[in-house]
Amino acid sequence: MRQERAVRTRQAIVEAAGAVFAEQGYGSARITEVYERAGVTKGAFYFHFDSKEQLAQEVLDGQVARQTAFLALRPREVKLQELVDSALLVAHRLTFDGLLQGSVRLSVDQGSELDRRPPYRSWIEFQVDVLREADARGELLPGVDVAVAGELLVGAFSGVQLLSEVMTGRADVRERIAELYRLILPSLAVPEVFAKLDISPDLGARLMAGEPG
């Protein structure tokens, strides 16, 4: 029981931190606001985290694991669909998930001492793994360099979601990401595979609701 309570307390702190980092960025965020928003004491906070930097790094590093764990439960017959699923699931969650929003903001925060590379590396590895298997299944055009393609997709997604945040407060992030994949994937997928892909802006919401893709 005590261990379960400790896990819940830690998770409450991390989720509160995600929201605070999303709103204020790393530099302006205060530990006091995090533990007050989490509804825990200062002592409880420092039992779990030594510093703001340690807390922020945990928020940042968990970004990809939380998404890929969800997607692992939904393997697809067309492997490239899993690539689209990952993008549109994240795009959908960016409209409401404070923890993910905080993690993404930290990943582009150049004014902190955090190591911002882990989530990018993890996302690239995920993309490359999916692309490599898709290639083995004959879903990719000849000559596609999966390492280059993986980095391109991560970089393009990062830029488009940032543009959406600046221009509309992410109100259109799902539509922008869907359009990005509709434009990029014909240069990667064989035509008959591309024709089977669901790249609808509402795909992420349907995935979260457990509806068939």
Secondary structure, DSSP 8 states (H G I E B T S, - for coil): -HHHHHHHHHHHHHHHHHHHHHHHHHHH--HHHHHHHHT--HHHHHHH-S-HHHHHHHHHHHHHHHHHHHHTT---SSHHHHHHHHHHHHHHHTTT-HHHHHHHHHHT-TTS-S--HHHHHHHHHHHHHHHHHHHHTT-B-TT--HHHHHHHHHHHHHHHHHHHHHHHTTTTHHHHHHHHHHHHGGGTB-HHHHTT----TTHHHHHHTT---
